[in-house]
Amino acid sequence: MSAGLADNVRKYRRTAGLSQEGLAEAARLSLSTVRKAEQGGHVSMDTLAALAGAPENRTPREDLFAGGGRCRTR
């Protein structure tokens, strides 16, 4: 995963006011998966979709991949 994508995951989590633990719970993922995503590790598209679609996060998926790192929520 690219550093820009990892940064976007972290930015959206923080914008939503979530801890890594909170995002993991909301996305129904393990804490280690969230950490791996934020550190630029390899994660699946399903994982990215779960992170983006977590009820408390609600990040437009395409924004995770945006080079500019826009930080907007719905």
ChimeraX attribute file (.defattr): number of C-alpha atoms within 10 A of each C-alpha:
attribute: neighborCount
match mode: 1-to-1
recipient: residues
	/A:1	14
	/A:2	14
	/A:3	13
	/A:4	17
	/A:5	21
	/A:6	20
	/A:7	17
	/A:8	23
	/A:9	27
	/A:10	21
	/A:11	18
	/A:12	24
	/A:13	25
	/A:14	15
	/A:15	14
	/A:16	17
	/A:17	13
	/A:18	16
	/A:19	12
	/A:20	19
	/A:21	15
	/A:22	17
	/A:23	25
	/A:24	20
	/A:25	14
	/A:26	17
	/A:27	21
	/A:28	13
	/A:29	16
	/A:30	14
	/A:31	15
	/A:32	12
	/A:33	17
	/A:34	26
	/A:35	17
	/A:36	15
	/A:37	25
	/A:38	22
	/A:39	17
	/A:40	16
	/A:41	15
	/A:42	12
	/A:43	13
	/A:44	11
	/A:45	9
	/A:46	9
	/A:47	17
	/A:48	17
	/A:49	16
	/A:50	20
	/A:51	28
	/A:52	23
	/A:53	16
	/A:54	19
	/A:55	12
	/A:56	16
	/A:57	23
	/A:58	17
	/A:59	23
	/A:60	16
	/A:61	14
	/A:62	9
	/A:63	19
	/A:64	25
	/A:65	16
	/A:66	13
	/A:67	10
	/A:68	10
	/A:69	16
	/A:70	13
	/A:71	18
	/A:72	13
	/A:73	12
	/A:74	6
